[in-house]
């Protein structure tokens, strides 16, 4: 067994592992954003198939739930 393949399935497993370890939605989405950006570089250099990179870019983020806290501007 060599290195794991960089594919949509691998990124989905990583996303699930982050959620299992209790990472917040914002942290998971930040990691996925970096991975999506990383997927474009090997395509530009000819190391990764563009179809595989497109699959990685389509991995869905985690929806954020809750309310914002803090001092927000009001009309007054």
N, CA, C and O of each residue as an XYZ file, in Angstrom:
304
protein
N       0.842     -1.191      0.000
C       0.000      0.000      0.000
C       0.878      1.241      0.000
O       1.728      1.392      0.878
N       0.699      2.093     -0.923
C       1.463      3.328     -0.983
C       0.757      4.435     -0.230
O       0.055      4.204      0.755
N       0.958      5.611     -0.710
C       0.299      6.769     -0.115
C      -1.172      6.783     -0.519
O      -1.519      6.300     -1.597
N      -2.042      7.332      0.333
C      -3.453      7.416     -0.035
C      -3.646      8.359     -1.221
O      -2.902      9.324     -1.398
N      -4.637      8.063     -2.006
C      -4.938      8.859     -3.194
C      -5.561     10.188     -2.792
O      -6.356     10.252     -1.854
N      -5.200     11.240     -3.500
C      -5.791     12.557     -3.267
C      -7.038     12.644     -4.130
O      -6.960     12.948     -5.320
N      -8.178     12.379     -3.529
C      -9.428     12.323     -4.277
C     -10.562     12.871     -3.421
O     -10.374     13.196     -2.248
N     -11.732     12.967     -4.022
C     -12.910     13.451     -3.316
C     -13.239     12.550     -2.131
O     -13.613     13.031     -1.062
N     -13.100     11.246     -2.326
C     -13.379     10.304     -1.247
C     -12.452     10.485     -0.060
O     -12.890     10.423      1.089
N     -11.175     10.709     -0.328
C     -10.198     10.919      0.735
C     -10.506     12.200      1.503
O     -10.418     12.231      2.730
N     -10.864     13.241      0.785
C     -11.176     14.521      1.437
C     -12.468     14.400      2.245
O     -12.582     14.993      3.318
N     -13.437     13.641      1.742
C     -14.665     13.406      2.511
C     -14.376     12.659      3.808
O     -14.971     12.962      4.841
N     -13.465     11.680      3.765
C     -13.082     10.946      4.977
C     -12.393     11.883      5.969
O     -12.631     11.800      7.174
N     -11.545     12.770      5.464
C     -10.863     13.734      6.317
C     -11.877     14.673      6.973
O     -11.769     14.980      8.160
N     -12.859     15.124      6.195
C     -13.923     15.995      6.719
C     -14.666     15.290      7.852
O     -14.920     15.884      8.900
N     -15.014     14.010      7.635
C     -15.727     13.236      8.652
C     -14.865     13.063      9.906
O     -15.373     13.140     11.024
N     -13.563     12.828      9.719
C     -12.667     12.663     10.868
C     -12.571     13.945     11.686
O     -12.543     13.896     12.916
N     -12.521     15.095     11.009
C     -12.476     16.367     11.733
C     -13.746     16.559     12.566
O     -13.684     17.011     13.710
N     -14.879     16.216     11.990
C     -16.140     16.355     12.722
C     -16.211     15.383     13.897
O     -16.729     15.729     14.959
N     -15.693     14.166     13.711
C     -15.681     13.180     14.796
C     -14.827     13.645     15.967
O     -15.138     13.349     17.120
N     -13.757     14.368     15.677
C     -12.874     14.854     16.725
C     -13.375     16.151     17.362
O     -12.668     16.763     18.163
N     -14.579     16.566     17.013
C     -15.194     17.710     17.667
C     -14.786     19.072     17.142
O     -14.979     20.076     17.828
N     -14.232     19.132     15.955
C     -13.870     20.425     15.381
C     -15.130     21.223     15.057
O     -16.156     20.652     14.686
N     -15.048     22.527     15.197
C     -16.201     23.376     14.888
C     -16.398     23.454     13.370
O     -15.497     23.133     12.595
N     -17.579     23.880     12.973
C     -17.886     24.017     11.547
C     -16.924     25.001     10.886
O     -16.488     24.780      9.756
N     -16.595     26.073     11.577
C     -15.677     27.067     11.015
C     -14.289     26.475     10.789
O     -13.657     26.751      9.769
N     -13.810     25.665     11.728
C     -12.493     25.045     11.583
C     -12.468     24.047     10.431
O     -11.501     23.997      9.670
N     -13.522     23.259     10.302
C     -13.605     22.279      9.221
C     -13.659     23.002      7.881
O     -12.970     22.615      6.937
N     -14.472     24.044      7.796
C     -14.585     24.788      6.539
C     -13.268     25.471      6.167
O     -12.933     25.572      4.987
N     -12.529     25.934      7.158
C     -11.230     26.548      6.902
C     -10.251     25.512      6.332
O      -9.519     25.797      5.384
N     -10.246     24.316      6.914
C      -9.365     23.253      6.423
C      -9.760     22.835      5.004
O      -8.896     22.621      4.154
N     -11.058     22.722      4.755
C     -11.520     22.334      3.419
C     -11.178     23.404      2.385
O     -10.861     23.085      1.239
N     -11.241     24.656      2.785
C     -10.884     25.738      1.875
C      -9.420     25.630      1.462
O      -9.089     25.806      0.290
N      -8.550     25.342      2.416
C      -7.131     25.191      2.110
C      -6.892     23.996      1.192
O      -6.068     24.067      0.280
N      -7.607     22.904      1.429
C      -7.450     21.714      0.591
C      -7.942     21.988     -0.826
O      -7.327     21.537     -1.792
N      -9.033     22.715     -0.957
C      -9.541     23.057     -2.292
C      -8.514     23.892     -3.060
O      -8.286     23.669     -4.249
N      -7.905     24.843     -2.377
C      -6.864     25.659     -3.024
C      -5.655     24.796     -3.383
O      -5.051     24.976     -4.440
N      -5.308     23.867     -2.505
C      -4.177     22.986     -2.743
C      -4.407     22.089     -3.955
O      -3.448     21.716     -4.630
N      -5.645     21.740     -4.240
C      -5.955     20.840     -5.356
C      -5.625     21.466     -6.710
O      -5.392     20.739     -7.676
N      -5.601     22.772     -6.800
C      -5.343     23.409     -8.096
C      -3.867     23.385     -8.486
O      -3.544     23.347     -9.673
N      -2.974     23.408     -7.508
C      -1.533     23.482     -7.802
C      -1.007     22.250     -8.537
O      -0.296     22.415     -9.528
N      -1.322     21.010     -8.100
C      -0.813     19.859     -8.848
C      -1.402     19.745    -10.252
O      -0.763     19.187    -11.145
N      -2.602     20.262    -10.456
C      -3.191     20.260    -11.798
C      -2.388     21.181    -12.708
O      -2.090     20.834    -13.851
N      -2.041     22.353    -12.193
C      -1.255     23.316    -12.981
C       0.108     22.755    -13.383
O       0.648     23.098    -14.434
N       0.658     21.883    -12.526
C       1.986     21.313    -12.801
C       1.924     19.936    -13.456
O       2.963     19.322    -13.700
N       0.724     19.448    -13.741
C       0.567     18.184    -14.439
C       0.691     16.943    -13.587
O       0.887     15.855    -14.128
N       0.585     17.062    -12.266
C       0.693     15.908    -11.374
C      -0.649     15.293    -10.997
O      -0.685     14.177    -10.480
N      -1.743     15.988    -11.240
C      -3.063     15.506    -10.856
C      -4.032     15.723    -12.000
O      -3.994     16.747    -12.683
N      -4.894     14.752    -12.196
C      -5.909     14.827    -13.233
C      -6.906     15.946    -12.898
O      -7.359     16.031    -11.756
N      -7.255     16.798    -13.856
C      -8.216     17.881    -13.582
C      -9.566     17.381    -13.081
O     -10.241     18.075    -12.321
N      -9.965     16.179    -13.502
C     -11.239     15.621    -13.037
C     -11.183     15.325    -11.542
O     -12.146     15.579    -10.819
N     -10.060     14.789    -11.081
C      -9.902     14.500     -9.654
C      -9.905     15.797     -8.842
O     -10.506     15.858     -7.769
N      -9.240     16.822     -9.349
C      -9.207     18.111     -8.649
C     -10.598     18.730     -8.582
O     -10.963     19.342     -7.578
N     -11.372     18.569     -9.656
C     -12.735     19.105     -9.653
C     -13.582     18.392     -8.600
O     -14.425     19.013     -7.953
N     -13.359     17.097     -8.430
C     -14.077     16.354     -7.396
C     -13.732     16.845     -6.009
O     -14.613     16.977     -5.159
N     -12.466     17.116     -5.769
C     -12.024     17.629     -4.472
C     -12.652     18.990     -4.207
O     -13.054     19.278     -3.080
N     -12.738     19.819     -5.224
C     -13.311     21.153     -5.057
C     -14.809     21.116     -4.768
O     -15.365     22.088     -4.256
N     -15.464     20.004     -5.094
C     -16.910     19.883     -4.861
C     -17.265     19.267     -3.512
O     -18.445     19.045     -3.240
N     -16.290     18.986     -2.665
C     -16.583     18.469     -1.326
C     -17.329     19.554     -0.563
O     -16.835     20.676     -0.443
N     -18.510     19.236     -0.046
C     -19.313     20.281      0.607
C     -18.746     20.688      1.958
O     -18.160     19.879      2.676
N     -18.932     21.940      2.280
C     -18.547     22.436      3.592
C     -19.600     22.060      4.620
O     -20.617     21.451      4.290
N     -19.349     22.426      5.852
C     -20.272     22.144      6.947
C     -21.104     23.392      7.180
O     -20.564     24.494      7.271
N     -22.421     23.222      7.278
C     -23.267     24.388      7.522
C     -23.089     24.838      8.968
O     -23.010     24.027      9.891
N     -23.029     26.139      9.129
C     -22.843     26.698     10.462
C     -24.203     27.032     11.045
O     -25.071     27.597     10.380
N     -24.358     26.669     12.292
C     -25.629     26.927     12.968
C     -25.362     27.719     14.231
O     -24.261     27.686     14.779
N     -26.370     28.425     14.684
C     -26.220     29.200     15.903
C     -26.448     30.670     15.633
O     -26.802     31.074     14.525
N     -26.243     31.441     16.645
C     -26.417     32.883     16.524
C     -25.089     33.565     16.803
O     -24.255     33.052     17.550
N     -24.912     34.692     16.212
C     -23.701     35.469     16.453
C     -23.827     36.176     17.791
O     -24.886     36.694     18.146
N     -22.747     36.184     18.509
C     -22.752     36.875     19.790
C     -21.839     38.085     19.696
O     -20.950     38.154     18.848
N     -22.074     39.011     20.563
C     -21.225     40.198     20.583
C     -22.042     41.462     20.470
O     -23.272     41.422     20.467
N     -21.365     42.568     20.378
C     -22.017     43.864     20.261
C     -22.181     44.202     18.786
O     -21.198     44.455     18.090
N     -23.399     44.206     18.318
C     -23.674     44.516     16.920
C     -24.317     45.889     16.825
O     -25.010     46.342     17.736
N     -24.071     46.526     15.717
C     -24.642     47.848     15.521
C     -26.161     47.768     15.475
O     -26.733     46.838     14.906
N     -26.788     48.735     16.070
C     -28.243     48.826     15.988
C     -28.591     50.178     15.391
O     -27.739     51.060     15.284
N     -29.850     50.334     15.004
C     -30.292     51.528     14.318
C     -30.087     52.798     15.162
O     -29.818     53.865     14.610
N     -30.207     52.695     16.438
C     -30.077     53.848     17.317
C     -28.644     54.281     17.332
O     -28.298     55.246     18.014
